[in-house]
Amino acid sequence: MIPLRVQPDRVVPTVCPYCGVGCRVDLYVKDARIYRVMAREEPPNHGALCVKGRFGLGFLHHPDRLKTPLIRRRKGAELEPVSWDEALDFAAARLARIADASGPDALFFVSSAKASNEENYLMQKLARAAVGTHNVDHCARLCHSSSTAALSRSLGSAAMSNTLEEIGLSDVILVTGSNTTETHPVVGAMIKKAARNGAFLIVADPRRIGLAEAAHLWLRLRPGSDAVLFGAMARYLVESGRFDRAFVERRTEGFDAWWESVRDYTLEFAEGVTGVPAARIREAAERYAGARAAAIYWAMGITQHSHGTDNAQALINLALIAGQLGKPGAGLNPLRGQNNVQGAGDMGALPNVYPGYQPAADRQVQKRWKALWHTPQPETPGRTMTEAFESIGAKDGVRGVYLMGEDPITSEPYQDHVRAALEKLDLLIVQDILKNETFPYADVVLPAASFAEKQGTFTNTDRRVQRIRPVFEPPGEARPDWWITAQLGRRLAARTGRGWTEGWNYAGPEAVWEEIRLALPRMFGGIDYARLEREPLRWPCPHERSPGVSVLFTDRFYTPSGKARLLPAVWRPPAERPGGDYPLVLSTGRVLYHWHGGTLSRRSDLERAYPKMKVEVHPADAERYGISDGEPVWVVSRRGRIQATAWVTDRTPEGVVFAPFHFAEQPANRLTLDAYDPTSKIPEYKFAAVRLEPAGHEAPKPAGPG
């Protein structure tokens, strides 16, 4: 270990690669190792940094780093190392062969919220320009696609409406579906500080999370009842005359249809469904609507449901009814998960929109991108990621998948089903920095550079575009994702005859960014690398004198009419209800010391802090099923079983089991079901029926199919 007091060889300013807060950090380097990470005294983190950013970078030097291109010449053969030229030629030939035999839509491209804006832009360009399909998606499908769907249709923008700095300006803060102090710790600290300084904090969550301890009002609702809670709050505001009538009349449309949809959502009805006393729901509504500036923050506890879009819509309706948009300290603020999930969406790594959220089905939009890329554009929007994996093996389904920085075996629901699907593929390309659970199924492996080995930009959760800078050279033969994708794009364009190979000749990521600025001048026209060298900038930033817009919707919404749309958000029960052999509800989530599939955090010092899977079990359930604290337990669903260590605690309510999804050897997503929100196609991660069994010397009998 290098002592902290040594003089560094260099200090490199960059951005933390974990969550969407986008903390700015300085990396202290000595003898080709990072020995210290310090937070920068500037936005968005103002000198704060969580345990992941400070101690979670060991993955950069882990033995599992991919360093050499590999190909599998035929099914059943071993992966063998080859040169970059051979790997890229092999991949391009196989992709072109599938597109020629079965059409471009037989291919599917998965972009990455861990990759830069420039790299996400090139991945969606590869699909649309070099292949001719809108079949491109990324992990927002599995986390905030419900938010994106609801916000886009109601407000015309799917990003945070306000900024993290404005947390200190809020009189009331409503946090729901977000264990903020563990998943976005820097934001969690900001919210707790605001509460200490006088802001009224409302937390709506089934679990007694850290913010519930700091809340002035904790609404412990039943899992899956979110739309009723927020619908009832909005209905009460209208019925009692406490809503912002002027705002609703002047700046919204669709009130009558929305009102009809919530007529039955009385406070008493909501109490019966949610378990929250009517008086507490009333107080929450009055506090929220009566504030000068009230902000809502939410995350995957709202979105990861088979009715996730309705949950997000209910929050939007509440904010519109109360007039809490278009002013500092207020707004609708989804906390994005991965470090660049906002940027991946901005760059068009979605099957229904081009970069800048321009509709893929719009003929005029298609013409604009045809002119920019010099190639005809596909006319029909593509499949979502969840739809693509469901289609594998079908007659007109996906035959080839290109993954950039994604591990579907860990992240997709009903894990065994995903494994079976991957085995049916004709071609799987894995482009990543580390071996993961999907790696053994690959036909082509393309080793990529990490965030600390390349140039580019990330966009954080409040639309702040920030530079990343290389600390090291990539290990072995690894290359930046932008270089790999551009090389493959040039080869594919030549083989498919689509477009112009010169359109893939980029000198570097800055050249890619200049193409993005040219394509999206209203969003990024004023943001160039020279300005970003001095300071991060938020979009929209239309010209070089613009400081970037902090508060959205101050005078109009981004819908065709300029008005926000109030839309029905009808409560529907979860797709699978507990009962019989599966009497408990399973909810999945994250813990402080790890991140998503654990690919990065579990290859760092953080593994020592949280080395094994623990599931939260309420004391009453533990007694009922013979479960002891600290002892092994089986968690069993209709789809499979996992073994974990029981943590008996009242953090989780009676009847609910909470399991983190960071542990590939004990995968929580083996238990989740493939039920999807009909609008966003997000899976139902937060509600599955399970049972508990003490883990003795023998495994329990297999669970039945239904």
N, C-alpha and C positions, 0 to 999 in steps of 0.2 A: 504494500500500500504506500502511495506517495504522500508524505506529510503535507498538511494544508498550508504550511508556512513557506514552502519552497517557491522560488520565482518561476512563474510559468514560462514556457517557451513562447506561447501566444495565448491570447484571449479572443474568442470568436463570438460575436453577438448573433443570436439566432432565435428560434421559436421552439418551445417545448413540443414534442411529437405526440403527446397523449390527448387530452380532451379538447373540446372546442373553445375553451377560454382563450387559448392562444397566448399563454404567458411568455413574455420576453425574457430571455436568459442570456447570461454570459457563460460560455464553456471554457474552463481553464485547462490547458493542455500541457503535459510534460511527458517527454519520451514517448510520444505517439499514443498517449492515454489521456482520457478525461479524468481528472482527479478531483474536480470541484465544479459544482453548478451553482451559480448565484443568480438570483432574480434581479432584474433591472428595475430601477426606481422610476418607472414610467408606466403609462397605461399599456395593457389593460390590468396588469396585476399589481402595479405600484409597490414593488419590492417583496411581494408575497409569492410563495411557491409551495406546492403540496409535495407530499412524500414521493409521488410518482415522478414528478419533474426533477426532484433533487437526487433521488437514489435509483431511478429506474432505467438508466441508460446502459447498463451492462450488456444488453443484447447486441450492442454494436460490435463487440469482440467475442461473441459466443461461438463455440465450435460448430453450431448448427447453421452458421451463415452459409448461404449458397454462393459459390465462387466460380463455378464452371458451367457453361451451357451443357445440357444433357438432352439426348433424344432416345426414344424407344422405337426401334425401327419396325416392330410389329407387336401386336398384342401378345403378351406372355413373355416377351424378351426383357432383358435387363436394360435399365437406363445406362447409356454410355456417354462419356465425355466427348465433345466435339468442339470444333472452332465456332466462333460466332457466325461466320459466313455459312457454314453448313447448317447450323441450328436455325438460322433465319430463313435460309432457302427451303429447308425441310418444312418449317412451320407455314411459310407462305404457300408452298405447293399443296400441302394438306388442306389448308383453309380454302384455297381456290378450287380444289377438287370437289369439296363438299358443296361450295356455293354453285359450282357448275352443274353438279348432279342433282341437287335438291333445292336449289334456289338460295338466295342470300339469307332468307329468314331461317334457314337450318343452322345458322351460326348465331352464337350469343356472346356478347362482350361484357365483362364485368370490370368496371372501373374501380378506383380506390379512394376512399376518404383519407387514407394515409399518404397518398401521393400529392404532388403539387397541383396548382391550378393548371399550369402549362401541360402537365402530363395527363390530367383528366380531359383537357380539351383535345389533346391528340388521340386519346382512346376513343372518344365519341366520333371524332373525325375519321378515324380508321374504320369504324362500323359504317358510317353514313357515306363517306366519300370513296373509300377504297373497296368496300364490299357491297354497299347498297342496301343496308337494313337499318331500321331504328331499334334493333334489338341490343340496347345497351342500358345498363343500370348499375347501381352501386349500393352500398350498405345502408343508405338512407331508406331504402325499401323496408329494411328490417328495424328501423328505429323511429324516424320522424316522417315517413311518407304520409301518415295520417294528418300530421300538422301541415305538410306541404299541400295536400289536397284541399283541406278545409280553408287554409289561409289564402290560397291562390284563387279559389272560386268566390270567396267572400270579399277579400281586400285587394286582390290583384297582385299580391306579393307574398312570398312564403318565408321571408326572413324576419328576424327580430325587428320590431318597430322602433325600439329605443336602444339605449346603450348601457353597458355595464356601469359606467361612471354615474349614471342617473339613479342607481340604487339608493344613493344617499339623498336623493331629492324626493323620494316617495313618502307619502303620509301613511299609506297602507300597502302592504306587500302580501299577495296571495301566492303561495307555493303549493303545487299539487302534482302528484306523480313524479316527484323528484327527490331522491335522497341526497340533497345538494351537498351536504358537508362531506360526503364520501365520494360522490361521483364528479362533482365540480367544487372541490374544497375551497378554492379561492373565492368563488362566488358565494358559497355558503358562509364564509367568514364575512364577506361584505354585507350579506343580508342580516347576520347576527349583529354586526356593528350598527346597522341602520335601526334594528329593533331596540338596541340599548340606547340609541340616541333619540328615540321617540316615535319611530315608525311602528304602526300596529301590524303585527305579523300574524297572518292566518295560514295555518298549514292543514291541508286536506289530504290525509294519507291513512291507509289501514294500519301501517306499522308505526311504532313509536320511534321514529327516526330522530337523528340529532336535532333537526330544526323543530320537531314537535316539542322538545324539551325547552326551546327558547321561545316558543309561540305564545302569544297572548290568547289565541283561540285555536284549539286543535279539534278538527272535525274528523273523527275516526270512522270513516265510512266503510261499508262492506265492499270487498273487491268487486269490481265490475259495475258499480252503481253510479259512476261519475256523472253521466249525462243527466240523471235525475237530480242530483245535488245542484248542479249549476243551472239547469233548466228551472228548478224551483226557486232558486235565488233570483233569477231574472224575472220570472213570473211575479214573485212577490213585490219586486220593485215597481213593476207596472201597476199592479193591483193597488198598492199602497200610495201611488203617486210619487214615489221617491226616485223615479228614473229621470234621465235627462231628456225631457220631451223635445226641447229645441234641437238638440243634436240628432235625435232619432228622426225628426221630421225633415231636417235640412240635409242630413248627410247619409241617410240609409234608405233602403228600399226593401220591400218584402215583409213589412211588419205584420200584415193581416194573416198571411200564411204561417208565419212563425208563431204568432199568438195562438192561432187555432191548435198548433202542435203541442203547446204547453198548457192548455186549459186545465188538464187533469193533474198537473204537477203542483198541487197544493203543498204547503209545508207539512201537512199531516201525511199526505201520500209519500212525500220524500222521506219523512221519518220512517215510515214503514218499510221502504225499499232500502234506504241507506243505513238505517240504524242510528243516524245522527238526530238528536232531539230537535224538534221544530224550533225551539227558542234559540238554539245555537245557529241554525241555518238562517233564521231571521237576523240575528246579530251580525253574522258574517256579511249578509247582503247589505244591511244598513251601513256598516263600517266601510265596505268597499265603495258603495255608491256615494256615500257622504264625504269621501276624501277629496281634497283638492287635486291630488294626483295619486292614483292607485295602479300598481303594476301587477301583472300575472306572469309567473314563471312556471314552466312545466317541462316534463321530460317523458321518458318511455312508460311510466306508470299510467299515463293518459293514452298514449298512442298504440301500445302493443296489445291491442285487443281486436277481436273480430268486429267490434263496433268502434274502433279507434277514431275514425273520422268524425263520428257523431260526438264523441267525447271532446275532441278539439273544437268542433263547431259550437258546442254548448259554451265553451269558454269564450269564443269569439262573440257569440250572441250576448253574453253577459257584459263583456266590455263595451259593446256597441250600445246596449240599453242604458248603461251607466255613463256613456260619453267619455270613457277613459282611454281615448286614443287621440293622437295628434298633438300631444303636449309633453314637456319634459317630466320625467319621473313616473310616467304612466305606461300604457301600452301592453301589447301581447308579445311575450318573449320566450319562445321555445329555446331551451338550453340544448345546443347541439352536442352530440356525443364525441365523435372522432375529431381530431385536430383540423381536418379540412373537409368535413362533410358539407359545410355550407358552400365551400368553393367547388366541390364536385358537382353539386346541384347547379350552381351558377354557370358552370362550364358545359351544361347540357348532358351530363352523364345520366340521363333518364330517358325512358322509351317514348315519352309523349311530348318532350320539349327539346328544342335546340338550345345552345348557349343563350343566356339571358332570358330563359323561360319562354321563348317564342314557340308557339304551338306547332308541333310537328305535322299536324294534319292541315295546316293553313297553306293554301296554294301560293299565296304571295310570299310567305315566309320561305317556302321551298325554293321559290325563284331566286330570292336573295342569297341563299346559301349555295345554290347552283352557280350563281355568278361568282361568288367568292372562291369556291373550290373547283370551278371549271368541270363539273360533272353533274349529271342528273341526280335528283334526290328521290328517295323512296317516298311513296305517297301515303302509306298506311302506318300509323304508330306501331311500335314494337311491343314485344312481350315484356312484362315485368320479370324480375329475377325469380320470384316465387312461381310465376306461371311457366317460366322457361324450365325450371327443374322438374315441375310437374309433367311437362310435355315430353321429356326424354323417354324414348322408347316407343312413342306413338308414331303413327304413319307419317304425319306431317309435323312431327316434333323436332326439337333441337337435336342435332347430331354432333356439333362441335362447340366447345366452350373455351373461351380465352379469359383467364382470370388474372387480373393485376392486383396483387395485394389483398386477396380475399381468400378465406378458408371456409367454404360452405359446409363442410362436415361439422365444424364447430359451431357455426353461426346459424345455419338453417334449422327449422323445426323438424321434429320426427327424424332424428339423425339416421337411423337404420334405413329409412326410406331413401334418404339422400345418397347413402353409400351404394345402394342398389342401383340408383339412377346413374351415378358416375361410372359404374361398371359397364353400362350399356352404351356409353358415348363412343363414337368413332375417333374423336380427337379431344384431348384435354391439354391445354397449354397453361402452365403455372409460371407466372412471373412474380417473383417475391424475393425478400431479403433473407428469409429463414425457412427451414423445413417446417412444415405444419402437418395437420392431419390429412389434408387433401393431397399432399405431395406424392404419396405412393401410387396414386391413380394417374399421374401425369404421363403424357406421351412426349411432351416437350417441357423442359425446365429452363427458364431464362433468368439468370441471377441478376438481381437489381441492387442499386445503391440505396442506402438509407438517407434519411433527412440530413444527416451530418456529413454526407459525401457528395452533395450536389447543390446547385443553385436553383432558385425558383421562388414561388410565392405560395403562402397559405392564406385562407380567409377564415377568420374566427367567427364565433357565434353571433357577434354583433356587427358583422359585415366589414370588419377591419382587415384590409389586405396588408400582409407583412412579408418581408424578405426572409428567406433562409439562405445560409451561406455554408460552403463546405469547410469541414474541420479536418477531414482526412481524405485520402484517395480511396476509392472503393476497393474492397479486398479482392484479391485474385483477379478474375476476369469479369467481375460484376460491373454493370454499367447503369447509368441513370435511366429511369423508366422512359423519359422523353426521348432519349437516344434510341432505345430498343424499339419503341413504338414507331418512331419516324423511319427507322431502317426497315421495319416490317411493312409500313405503309407504302414506301417506295417500291418494294418488291411486289406487294399485293396489287398496287395500281397497275404495274406492268403486266402482271399475269391476268388480271380481270379485265383490263382495258378500260378501267374507270378512271377518268381524270388524268391528271398530268403529274408525272413522277417528280417534276421539278417542284411541285407544291409540297414535297416532303423533305426538301433540302434546307434544313434549319442550321444556322451557325451555333445556336445554343438556345437556352430557355428564354432569353430576352427577345429573340426573334419570334418565338411562339407568342409571347405576351404582346408583342406589337401587332400580330395578326388578330389577337383577341380584342385589342383596343380598336383596331380598324373595324371589326365586325360589330362591336358593342360600344359605340361612342358615348351613349347616354349613361351607361353604367361605369365605364372604365376609361373614357377618353382623356380624363385629366390625371390618370395614374400611370406614370412611367417609372422605370427602374431608378432613374436619377432622383425623382421625388421620394421614392420609397427608401432610398439610401439615407435620406434625412429623417423621414418620419413615416409611420404607417398611415394609410388613408382609407376611409370608408367609402363604399359605393352607396348610392350613386354619386359619381364625381365626374361631371360631364366635360369639364375643361380644365386647363392647367392653372387657372386662378381659383378654382373651386376648392374649398377646404374639405369637401365631402359632406354628405347630409347625415346628421345624427338622428333626428327625429323624423320618422316617416309620417305621411298622411296629415300634415299640418293644415292643408287647405283642400286636398282632394285625395280620394283613393285611386288605385291604379287599375280600376275596372273601366270598361268602355263608357259607362255613364258618369264616372267619377264618384259614384256613391257606393258605400259598402252594402253588401247583401246580407240581410237577416235570412237565415235558412233553417228549416226544421232540423232538430237534432233529437230524434226519437230514441228513447232507451230500449235496448233489446237485451235479453238475458245472454250470458256467455254461451258459447257454442256447446260446451260440455259441462254438465252440472254434477256436483258431488252427490254420492249416494251409493247404497249397496256395498259392493266390495271396494269402492273407491270413495270414502266418505269425506276426504279432506281436499282443500284447494291448494294447489301448488302455484307459487308465484316466483319468477326468476328475476335476478338483478345483479348488481355489482357490489363490491366491497372496496374499502379505501385503498388497499394495497395492490389491487390488480386492475387490469383493464381488459374488457371484452373477452376474447378467447384466450387471453393469457400468453399469446405468442411472444409479446415483448416483455411484459412485466415479470413473467415467470422465468425468464432468462436474464434476470438481474438480481441485485441484492434483496429486492422485495420478496423473493421467494422464501427467504429465511424468516421474514416477518409474518407471512401467512402461507405456510407450506401445504396445508391440506384442506380439503373440502369440508365445510361445516354447514349443516342445515339448521335453521331456526325452527324450534318446536315449542309451542305454548305448554306451560306446566300441566294444564288440565289434559291436553292431548297426550303428553308424555306419560302421565299416570294411567290414562285410559288404555294405552297401547303397550305398556310395559317398557317404555323407553327411558334410559338413564342418561343424564348429562355426561358428555365426554365419551360415551360408548358408541360403537358402530351401529348403524341403522340402515335398513333397506328402505328406499323410497321407490314405490312401484306404481306405474300407470298402465293403461291399456296397451301402451306401445313399447314398454321396456322397464328396466330397473337400473338403479345405481346404488352404490353403497357410499355412505358418508359418515361423518362424525356428528352426533346429535349435540346441538347447543340448546339447552332448555332455557327459554327466556320469554318474558311477556312482551318483548319488542314486537313480536308477531302475534296477531290476535288468535284466539281460540278458533280452531277449525281451519287454520291456514299454516302451510309450511313454506318457508322462504329458502331458496337455494341459489347461490351464486353460479354463474355460468362460465367461470374462468378455467375450469379444470377438465382438460381433454380426456384424462383417464377416468373421470367420473362425470360424464357430460350431462348436465341438466337438460339439454335440448334433446336427449334421447327420450325424455318423458313428455315433451310438449307435443301438441297436435297440429296437424296441417289444416287448420281452419283459418280463413283469411277474411279481412275486411273487404266488403264487396267493391268499395271505391278505391282504396289505396293498395289493396292486396297485401297488407302487412299481416304477419302471422299472429296468432293468439298465444303470446308468450306468457302473459300475466295470469292465466287462468286455465288450469288443467286439473282433472280429478285424479287423486292419488290415494294410496294408503301407506301406512308405516308398519314396519315389522322389525323387531330386534334382530340384529345380524348375529346369528350364532356361527357354528362351524359349517353349516350348509346353506347354500343359496335357497331362497324361497322358490316355490313352484312357479313356473312361468305364468305370467298374466295372460288372461284370455284375450281374444281379438276384439271383444266388444262388451 
